[in-house]
Amino acid sequence: LCSLRTRWRVQIQTRGKYSDFAFQESMSKFEESEVFNGLIERLRTKGSVSVYHLVEEMSQEEKNQVVTCRATTRGAITLASRPFGRGTDFMCLDESVNEAGGVHVIQTFFAETEAEEVQIKGRTARQGDKGSYSLILDIDALRERFKKPVNPDGRVVRADRVAALLSIIDELEKAADDKAIQAAVKKLRGEIFNESIEEQKKFVETNAKGHEEAMEIVKLLQDKSPDMGKVRTFIEAQNPATRFARILVLVDATGSMSQALDQVMKGLKRMFEHAKELLEENKDKLGKAGFELQLAFYRNYNSGKDLLLQSSAWESDPDRLIDYMKGIQVSGGWGFEAVEIGLWHARRQPDLTQIILIGDAPPNTDDEVRIKRETAALKYLGGSPKYWDATPYKERVYYQTVVQELKEDHVQLDAYFIDPCGAGAEHLGTLKRQFKDLAERLGGKSEQLMLGSSDQLVHGITLAILQHVGGAQASELQQQYRKRYM
């Protein structure tokens, strides 16, 4: 971010027909800065100015609107988070912008690799269009970042490395022209690269040692009377979490559920961040603890074998779950929905701790399961009565049966029901009763999910995570969470 006191050469254009992008890591800080607000005021003396945002939490439709219709128009300033600096196809169709020099890209953070900087530069001057690029950095913030003995990713940096990095930043601050700036940037990147190489060497050495230990265990297991105590010690060392939770978020993905899916996606990152923050702060009391989430989406039998159920891998990285959700589209719908298929999928997950169910329709009755499978196979799916035989859903799944199996496995379930607009009071009443019964039978709660904000889901799922990994400290962890975030 650009500092008022010490900064690189500023190339912000002030012509009214310019369209500007700013790729930064801390959007709120940048937008609140005196530099940005001063820029807006100067631009408004020359014509109208529109400010747009591009962040990952936006829906795909909202992103497309900004990328294709707004970001490259006359007088537009778009604040985009770092990921949009790669692969986003901004196309300038406004001739007045091209005539004024094209899209101007401003990078406001230090990219540790030249490749990322090249990608950001490539968001302008595309396919023969005009364009320009500037890099603006806060030298003080850069110095603060690299003076610490531990990097943001947790790597420990040697004292001599820290001194070398700070020395290069001093050179950067004193650079008098573009050539000197580029030389200092290249030197800084080289130093960071050398540090990463050392880390990779350590990683290889550590894994080589781990491989040798693993091979010893393999040989040990081939003995007629292996030392199982030694085997157990090795396994526990490789799986250090003493309390581990696996939470399945099970969502109706039929046509009426698009807003609910958006809420899940927008809340995922906060769930992980809040839970991990509290677990880290309380690690002395908790010992080692961890959790994973999986997303699963159910529809109905008329969606066919490929779309009846879709599920992600088990993940401890919210970004991977968000990427997976970007490929999920709501579709289908057939009265009561195939909740039973979602629960059947849950039953097949090893070491499952809890289910979070989100839907706006009750599960199919036993008769509906039979009738819908037969009708879908004959009417919608090729006309073969044996359609389901060659699929994972060969056997009929009944709601009550799979609930009993989950109860025997001690799996907990929290249910969130959504008022299905236009479905009628009888449908809503059945939905409430069924979800309440399901939650009570599996030791959880049922409540109506209010659309419009992801807070309710974030709080509910994070509290569930803390309950299962907190052990004796669970109530204290949940209280800390409520005090801090609710």
N, C-alpha and C positions, 0 to 999 in steps of 0.2 A: 504494500500500500504506500501511496505517495506521502512523504512527510513534508511539513512546511519548513523544517529546519535544514535537513540534509537530504538531498534527493538527486537522482540522475537527471540528465537533460530531459526536459519535458517537451513533447512534440504535439500537444493536444491542439487540434485544429479548431478554430472558432467560426468557420464559415457556416452559415445557416443550412446549406445544402448537404453538409457532411452527415454521414451515418456512422456512429461510433459503437464499438463493442468494448467492454472491459471484462477480461477474464480474471477473476480473483478468488482467493480462498475464503475470505471473510467478508461476505457481501454486506451484512448489516453495518459493520465497522466502516467499510468504504463509503456506503451511501450516507452515513451520518457525518463523514469527515468534512472539514472546512474546505478542503480542496475540491471535493465533488460538488458541494453546494455553491462554491464560488464559480465553478465551471458552468453550472446550470444558469446562474444569474447572468453570466457574460453571454451565453448563447441566446438567452431570451431577449436580449437587446437587439438581436439580429433576426429574430423570427421565432415561430412556435417551436417548442421542444417537447417530445414525448419520451418518457422513461419506461422501459420494459424490463422484465426479469426473466431469466431462464435458470431454473433450479430443478434438481432431479425429482423433488417431491410433486411437481406439477403433473397433471394427467397428460397422456400422449397427445390428446386433442389440443390442450393448451400450449404444449411445446410446439406443435406443428403450426399453430396460429402465429406464434412469435417468429419462428424460423422462416416461414415462407411468406408471411404477409406483413410483418411489422418491422423486424430488426433492420432491414436494409432500405427503409423508406426515408425520405427527406426529413431531417430534424429529429431522427430517432437515436436515442442512446439506450443500449441494451446492456444490462448488468448480468453476466453469465457466470455461473460457478465453473470451477476448473474442468470438470469432465467434458463440457461442451467445446473445449478447445481442440478436441480430437474428433474427426469424422463427421462433424455437423455440417451439412451442406447449405450454407447461407448463399442464396442466389439474389443478386441485385438486379431487379427489373425496372427500377426507377431511373430513367435516363437523366433526370436532373442531378441525381447523386453521382452517376458516372461522369457527367460533365464537370462536376465540382472536384473531381479527383477520386471518387469511389469510396468504398467502405474503409474506415480507419479503425484498425484493431489496436487496443491498448492492453498490454499484458501487465498485471499489477502484482505479480509474485515471482520469486526466483525459481525457475525450473532447473532441477538438478541434472537433467540430461538435455543435450542439444536437440535430441529427437523431439521432445515435447515442445520446445520452443519453435522448431520448424513447423510442427503441426499447427500451432496457434497462428503463426504467420500465414499459414495456408488457408485460414478462414477468409482471407481477402484476396483481391487480385486473382480471382478464379476464372478460368476459361476465357482469358483475354480481357477481362474487365480491369479497370483501374483500381488502385487501392494502396494503402500504406499501413505502417506498423510502428508502434512505439513500445518501449519497455520502461516502466516506472517502478522504482523500488524504494522502500523505506530503509535506508542504511542502518538506522538505529535498530529497527526490528530484525534486520538480517544479522547484525552483530549479536543481538540478544539470543537469537535462535542458535547460533553456533558456539556461543561461549559456554554453554552448559556441558558438563561431562557426560550427560546422557541424552541421546537424540530423542525426538518425539516418538520414534518407533521402538524405544526401549534399549537401543544399542549403547553400550558404554564406549566413550571416546577417550583415547589416551590424552594425557595432558599436553604432550608435544603436538598432537594433532590439533587440539583446540587452539594452541598458540599459532600454528601454521595457518589455520582457517581465519583467525582474527587478523593476522598480518595481511592476508590477501584482501580482506574486506577493507582494511585501512588503505591499501593501494587503490582499491575500487573507488573509495571516497575521494581520493586525491586526483583521480584520472581527469585529465583536462580535455580530452577529445574522444571521438568515437573509437579510434584505433586503440587507445589506452584502455577504454572501458571494455572493449571486446577481448583484449588480452587478459585483463583481470578476471573477467567472467570465465574464460577458458581455463585459466589457472585454478580458479576456485572449483570448477567442475572436475578438473583433474585430481585435485586433492580429495574431493568427496569420493571419486571413483576409486582412488587408491585405498581409501578407508574401507569401501565396500568389498574390495578384493580381499583384504585381510579378513574381513568377517566371513566371506565365502570359504576361505582356506580353513578357518576355525570350524565352520559348519561341516566341511568335508572330513576333517580330522575327527570331529565328534561322531559323525555318522559311521566312519570307518571302524571306530572303536565299538560303536553300538552293533554294527554288523558282526564283528568278531564275537561279541557276547551272545548275540542271537544264535549264531552257528553253534556255539558251545551248548546252548539249551537244546537245540535240535539234536545234537549228538547224544546229549543226556537222555532225552526222551526215547531214544532208540535202545537204551539199555533195558534189560529185563526188569530191573528194580530201580527206576530212576529216583533221584533225590527230589521229591515233589515239593519240599520246603524251599529248595533253591529255585525251582520252577516258579512257585508262587511269588517269591520275592521279586523275580525278574518281571513277571506279568504286572505286579502291583507298581513297580517302578515305571513301566511303560504306560500305565493307565492311572495317573496320579490323583484324579478327582475322587475323593472319598464319598461325596454326595453329588449325584449327577441326575439332572432332570431332562426328560424328552417330552416336549409339548407339541402336540399336533393341532394346528389351526385348520379347522375343517369348514369350508365355506361353500354355500350354494352359489353356483356360477351360472344360473339361468338368467334370462333376459332382463329381469326386474332388479338385478343385484349390482349393477355397475357402480352405483354410488358407494355401496358397502365395500366393494373391492378396492375402490380408491382410498377409503379410510384405512383399510388394512395396510396398503402399500405405504401410505403417508406416515403411518405410525410405527412401522417396523424398526427403523433406525433408532428411534427414541426408546423403544422397549429394550433393545440390546444395550444401548448406552447407559440407561438408568440402572438396569440390573447389574451390569458389569461394574459400574462405578461403586455401588453399594457393596458388592462382593469383595472388591479390591480393598475398600476402606475397612472392612471387617474381617480380613483374611486371618488376622492373628487369633480371633475367636473361632472362626469357622473351619480353619484348616483349608484343604484344597476342595473346591467345589466348582461345578460348571453346568452348562445347559446347552441344549440344541433345540432348534425349532424346525418343523417341517410344515409346508403349506400343501393342502390337498383341496381339490375343487370337484364337487359332484354336480351332476345335472339330472337327466332322466333317461329312460330307456330309448326314447326316440332320437337321442343324440348319437346312438351307435357306440360300439366298443371303444373307439379311440377318444371320444369326448365324454363318455359316461363318468369317467374319473380321470383326473390329471393330478400328479403330485410331484413336488420338488424332491431333491435329496435332503437328508438331514444336514443342517447347516448351523455353524456358530458365527457366520459372517452375514450380517443383514444385507450387504450389497449384493450378494449372490441371490438371496431370496427376492430382492427387489428386481434384479435382472430377470429372474424366472417369471415373476408376476407380469412383467411387461409383455410377455408372450401369451398371456391368458386373456381370452375374449369371452364376454358373457354371451350365451346363446341358448336357445331351446326354452324349455319350460312346458310342464304338462300337469297342471293342477298340483296335487301333493307330489313332492319330489323324492328322489332316490337317496334320502338320508341314510337308509339302510346300507347302501353301497359304501358311503363314506365311513360308516361305523365298521363295516366288514373290513375295509382297508386298515382302519385303526387297529383292529384285532390282530392283524398280520404284522404289526410293527413290533420288533423286539424291544423289551425294556421300556415300554411306553409308560409315561407317568400321568399325563393328563391330556384331555381333549378340550379344545375351545371350539364350540359349534356355533356357526353364524348362519342364519337362514330366515326366509320369509314364508316358508311353507312346511307343513307337517310331513313326516315320513309316509311313504306309501303303505296302505294297508296290505295284509297278506293277499287278498283278492286282487288288489290293484297291481301288485308285483306280478302275479300270474298273467292277468289280462294285458297289462302294458307290455310285458316281454313278448307275448304272442302277437299282439297287434302291431308292435313296432317291427318285429321280424317280417311279418307278412306285408304290411302296408308301406313302411318307410325304408327298410333295409334289405332290399333285393328280393323279397318274396319267399325266402327259404325258411321253413319252420325250424330248421336246425342251425339257424344263424348263430345262436349263442354257444353252441356246442364247441366251436373252435376258438372260443375266447376265454379269458380268465373268469368270466361270469357264467360259466356253464351251469353251475348250481344256483338255484334260486336262494336269495338271501332274505330272511324275514327279520324285521326290526326287533321284535321282542326276544328272539333267540340270540341275536348278536349282543343285545344289551346285557342279557344274563351272563354271557361269556365274558364280557368286559368287566362285569361286577365281580366275577370269580377271579379275574386277574388283578383286582384292586385298582383299576384305572378310574380316575376321577374325571368328571365332565362338568364344565360350565357352559350354559346355553344362552345365546343372545338372539332374541327374536326381533324381527323387523316388521312393523305394520305394513302389510302389502296393500298399498293404495288401490282401491277399486275392487278388492277381492271379497269384500262383504264381512259383516259382523260374525257370521257363523264360521267362516274360514279363520278369522283372527282368533276367535274363541278356542277353536280346536288347536290352532298353533300354540297358543299360550299354555293350554292344558298339557299337550304332548311334550313340549320343551320343559315344562316344570316337572312333569313326571320323570322324564329322562334324567334331568339334573339331580332330582332327589334320589333316584335309584342308584346313581353313580356318585353320590356324596358331594355334589356340587351345588351351584346356584343357577337360577334362571332370571333374566331381567331383559327388559326391552332395550334395544340398541337405538339410541337417538342419532339420526344422521345429521351431518353438518360439521362434525368435529371428530377427530381421531382420539381425543383425550380419554373417552370412556374405555375404548379398547386398549389403549396404551396402559392405563391404570390397571385394568382387570387382568391383562396377561402378565404384566410385570409383577403384580402382587402374587399371581399364581406361581411364577418362577421362583420368587423369594420364599414362598411357602414350602416348596419342595426341596430347595437346596439349602435352606437355612437351618434345618435340624432344630435343635433346642433354641437357636437364635432367631427362628422364623418370625415370631411375633415382634421382636425388637427390630428386625430388618424392615418389616412391613410398616411399623410405626415411623421409622426413619424416612421411609419412602413417602408416606402420607404427609409428614411434616414438611418435606422438601418440595414435593411436586404436586400435591393435591390441594 
